[in-house]
Amino acid sequence: MNALYDWLLASAAGTDAAPLRSVQLGLSWTLAEVAGGLGFAFSPRQVPRTLPWAGTLAGRPAGELAAWLASWQPAEAAVGLAVLNAQLAAAGPACRAAATPLHGGAPGHLRVFEHFRPRLDGRRVAVVGHYPGLERLWADLPYQCLERQPQDGDLPDSAAEFVLPQADWVFVTASSLANHTLPRLLELSRRARVVLMGPSLPWLAGWREFGVDYLAGVRVRDAAAARQVVAEGGGTRLFAEAVEYAVLELGR
């Protein structure tokens, strides 16, 4: 396994024996709960109609399921990442407690981009992952969006090999952990300021060793609302009441 994934799984080893309380594989988000800690991952776009493990996960050791992060089956990798994040949340606040909550005028899912906008004038900016509404929020800022399933104006994710080495700032969705593209994305972004972001983010200060400058993850404000939004197929609705973004500068 890649060193980054070895490090992630080792970071949550203290709760490996804790049982998984529940997992929801929603349309947009996967949500896991371990010992009261909630963890998220972005759900895969395509999931087989028949999953051999459906209905068997609750009660199994968290460490066993977190190891699924290394799986090449997208649904398993999403469950693994959500369980890992739940383990980290159950273990304690860690660096998440030091992060600054973001409050502003932008919709909740775009507040990271609102927060960093004043620093980006004259910079070459790349965003890995398509964020609905960003094209309007940043209408005055030239930037390049890389997306595995490109929409109008996006570049395919294969363009990362050309775009990221030239960028000054790179915003990377933490969902790239589940599809195993993150190690290469960080390697390509070595000369840039890197913001690793999204509900899928594992809150760990050690990201600085992998070239990440800022963590932009979520804090749960209302656990019941989070469970309901995930169960009912919500996407950006998660940021309305259930969670809020917070940012932590790591430095190098």
C-alpha positions as CSV (number, residue, x, y, z in Angstrom):
1,M,0.0,0.0,0.0
2,N,1.1,3.6,-0.6
3,A,2.9,5.3,2.3
4,L,0.1,7.9,2.6
5,Y,-2.5,5.2,3.1
6,D,-0.4,3.3,5.6
7,W,0.0,6.5,7.6
8,L,-3.7,7.2,7.5
9,L,-4.7,3.8,8.8
10,A,-2.0,3.8,11.5
11,S,-3.3,7.1,12.7
12,A,-6.6,5.6,13.7
13,A,-5.3,2.4,15.1
14,G,-6.3,3.3,18.6
15,T,-10.0,2.6,17.8
16,D,-9.5,-0.4,15.5
17,A,-11.4,-2.7,17.9
18,A,-14.4,-0.3,18.4
19,P,-17.5,-1.7,16.6
20,L,-19.0,0.2,13.7
21,R,-22.4,1.4,15.0
22,S,-23.9,2.2,11.6
23,V,-23.1,3.1,8.0
24,Q,-25.2,4.8,5.4
25,L,-24.2,4.6,1.7
26,G,-26.2,7.6,0.5
27,L,-26.5,9.0,-3.0
28,S,-24.0,11.9,-2.3
29,W,-22.4,11.0,1.0
30,T,-21.4,7.9,2.9
31,L,-21.7,8.3,6.7
32,A,-20.2,6.0,9.3
33,E,-20.5,6.2,13.1
34,V,-18.0,4.7,15.5
35,A,-18.3,5.3,19.3
36,G,-20.2,8.5,18.8
37,G,-17.8,9.9,16.1
38,L,-19.3,10.6,12.7
39,G,-17.2,10.3,9.5
40,F,-18.0,11.2,5.9
41,A,-16.9,10.2,2.5
42,F,-18.1,11.3,-0.9
43,S,-20.2,8.4,-2.3
44,P,-19.1,6.8,-5.7
45,R,-21.2,7.8,-8.7
46,Q,-21.9,4.2,-9.6
47,V,-22.6,1.4,-7.2
48,P,-23.4,-2.2,-8.1
49,R,-27.0,-3.1,-7.5
50,T,-25.8,-6.1,-5.5
51,L,-23.2,-5.5,-2.8
52,P,-22.2,-8.8,-1.1
53,W,-21.7,-7.2,2.3
54,A,-24.9,-5.1,2.5
55,G,-26.6,-5.6,5.9
56,T,-23.5,-7.1,7.5
57,L,-21.3,-4.1,8.5
58,A,-22.8,-2.8,11.7
59,G,-21.0,-4.4,14.7
60,R,-17.8,-5.3,12.8
61,P,-14.5,-3.9,14.1
62,A,-13.9,-0.4,12.8
63,G,-10.3,-1.2,11.8
64,E,-11.3,-4.0,9.6
65,L,-13.6,-1.8,7.6
66,A,-11.3,1.3,7.6
67,A,-8.8,-1.0,5.7
68,W,-11.3,-1.0,2.9
69,L,-9.9,2.4,2.0
70,A,-7.2,0.5,0.0
71,S,-9.9,-1.3,-2.0
72,W,-10.3,-0.6,-5.7
73,Q,-14.0,-1.3,-5.4
74,P,-15.4,2.3,-5.2
75,A,-18.2,1.5,-2.6
76,E,-15.8,-0.3,-0.4
77,A,-13.3,2.5,-0.5
78,A,-15.9,5.1,0.4
79,V,-17.0,3.0,3.3
80,G,-13.4,2.6,4.4
81,L,-12.8,6.4,4.3
82,A,-16.0,7.2,6.1
83,V,-15.1,4.7,8.9
84,L,-11.6,6.0,9.1
85,N,-13.0,9.5,9.6
86,A,-15.4,8.3,12.2
87,Q,-12.5,6.6,14.1
88,L,-10.6,9.9,14.1
89,A,-13.7,11.8,15.3
90,A,-14.3,9.2,18.1
91,A,-10.6,9.4,19.2
92,G,-10.9,13.1,20.0
93,P,-10.8,16.6,18.4
94,A,-7.1,16.6,17.6
95,C,-6.2,19.4,15.1
96,R,-9.9,19.9,14.2
97,A,-10.3,21.8,17.5
98,A,-7.7,24.3,16.4
99,A,-9.4,25.0,13.0
100,T,-11.3,28.2,12.4
101,P,-14.9,27.9,11.5
102,L,-15.9,29.7,8.3
103,H,-18.8,32.1,8.3
104,G,-19.6,34.3,5.3
105,G,-22.1,35.2,2.6
106,A,-21.3,32.3,0.3
107,P,-23.3,29.1,0.4
108,G,-21.9,26.7,3.0
109,H,-20.2,24.3,0.5
110,L,-18.4,27.3,-1.1
111,R,-17.1,29.1,1.9
112,V,-13.6,27.7,1.6
113,F,-13.3,29.3,-1.8
114,E,-14.8,32.6,-0.4
115,H,-12.2,32.5,2.4
116,F,-9.2,32.1,0.2
117,R,-10.4,34.4,-2.7
118,P,-8.5,37.5,-1.5
119,R,-5.2,35.7,-1.8
120,L,-5.6,34.5,-5.3
121,D,-5.4,37.6,-7.5
122,G,-2.7,37.2,-10.1
123,R,-2.1,33.6,-9.2
124,R,-2.6,30.5,-11.3
125,V,-5.3,28.5,-9.6
126,A,-6.4,24.9,-10.1
127,V,-9.4,23.2,-8.4
128,V,-9.6,19.4,-8.4
129,G,-13.2,18.5,-8.3
130,H,-16.4,20.3,-9.5
131,Y,-18.1,22.5,-6.9
132,P,-21.6,23.6,-8.0
133,G,-21.8,27.4,-8.1
134,L,-18.1,28.1,-7.9
135,E,-18.1,29.5,-11.4
136,R,-20.4,32.3,-10.2
137,L,-18.6,32.9,-6.9
138,W,-15.3,33.2,-8.8
139,A,-16.7,34.8,-11.9
140,D,-13.9,37.4,-11.7
141,L,-11.1,34.9,-11.2
142,P,-9.5,32.8,-14.0
143,Y,-9.1,29.2,-12.7
144,Q,-9.0,25.7,-14.1
145,C,-11.2,23.0,-12.8
146,L,-10.2,19.3,-13.2
147,E,-13.0,16.8,-12.9
148,R,-13.2,13.0,-13.5
149,Q,-16.7,13.6,-15.0
150,P,-16.2,17.0,-16.7
151,Q,-19.0,19.5,-17.0
152,D,-19.1,22.6,-19.1
153,G,-15.8,24.5,-18.7
154,D,-14.0,21.6,-16.8
155,L,-10.9,19.9,-17.9
156,P,-10.7,16.1,-17.6
157,D,-8.7,14.8,-14.6
158,S,-6.0,13.6,-16.9
159,A,-5.0,17.3,-17.5
160,A,-3.6,17.3,-13.9
161,E,-0.3,16.2,-15.3
162,F,0.0,19.4,-17.2
163,V,-2.0,21.9,-15.1
164,L,-0.9,21.2,-11.5
165,P,2.9,21.6,-11.9
166,Q,2.2,25.2,-13.2
167,A,-0.3,26.2,-10.5
168,D,0.4,28.5,-7.6
169,W,-2.6,27.4,-5.6
170,V,-4.3,24.0,-5.8
171,F,-7.6,23.1,-4.1
172,V,-7.9,19.3,-3.9
173,T,-11.0,17.4,-2.9
174,A,-10.3,14.9,-0.2
175,S,-12.6,12.5,-2.1
176,S,-9.6,11.8,-4.2
177,L,-8.4,9.5,-1.3
178,A,-11.2,7.0,-2.1
179,N,-10.4,6.9,-5.8
180,H,-6.6,6.7,-5.0
181,T,-5.6,9.7,-7.1
182,L,-4.5,11.9,-4.2
183,P,-0.9,10.7,-3.9
184,R,-0.2,11.7,-7.5
185,L,-2.2,15.0,-7.2
186,L,0.0,16.0,-4.3
187,E,3.1,15.0,-6.1
188,L,2.2,17.2,-9.1
189,S,1.3,20.1,-6.8
190,R,4.7,20.2,-4.9
191,R,5.4,23.8,-5.9
192,A,1.9,25.1,-5.1
193,R,0.1,26.1,-2.0
194,V,-2.2,23.2,-1.4
195,V,-5.7,23.2,0.3
196,L,-7.0,19.7,1.0
197,M,-10.7,20.1,1.5
198,G,-14.2,18.5,1.9
199,P,-16.2,16.4,4.3
200,S,-14.0,13.4,3.3
201,L,-11.0,15.0,4.9
202,P,-9.2,13.1,7.7
203,W,-8.3,15.7,10.3
204,L,-4.6,15.0,10.9
205,A,-1.8,17.5,11.3
206,G,0.6,15.1,9.6
207,W,-0.7,16.1,6.2
208,R,2.1,18.7,6.2
209,E,4.6,15.9,5.5
210,F,2.7,15.2,2.2
211,G,2.9,18.8,1.0
212,V,-0.5,20.0,2.2
213,D,-0.6,23.6,3.5
214,Y,-4.2,24.0,4.6
215,L,-6.9,21.6,5.8
216,A,-10.4,22.6,5.1
217,G,-12.7,20.0,6.6
218,V,-16.0,19.9,8.3
219,R,-17.3,20.0,11.9
220,V,-20.6,18.3,12.7
221,R,-23.1,20.8,14.1
222,D,-26.2,18.6,14.2
223,A,-25.6,14.8,14.0
224,A,-29.3,14.0,13.6
225,A,-29.5,16.5,10.6
226,A,-26.4,14.9,9.1
227,R,-27.9,11.4,9.3
228,Q,-31.2,12.6,7.7
229,V,-29.5,14.5,4.9
230,V,-27.3,11.6,4.0
231,A,-30.3,9.1,4.2
232,E,-32.4,11.3,2.0
233,G,-29.8,11.7,-0.8
234,G,-28.7,15.3,0.0
235,G,-25.6,16.8,-1.5
236,T,-24.7,20.4,-0.7
237,R,-27.7,20.4,1.6
238,L,-25.3,18.8,4.2
239,F,-23.8,22.3,4.7
240,A,-27.2,24.0,5.5
241,E,-27.4,22.9,9.1
242,A,-25.6,19.6,9.6
243,V,-21.9,20.6,9.2
244,E,-19.8,23.7,8.8
245,Y,-16.4,24.2,7.2
246,A,-13.3,25.0,9.2
247,V,-9.8,25.8,8.1
248,L,-6.4,25.1,9.6
249,E,-3.1,26.3,8.3
250,L,-0.4,23.7,8.7
251,G,2.7,25.4,7.2
252,R,5.7,23.5,6.0
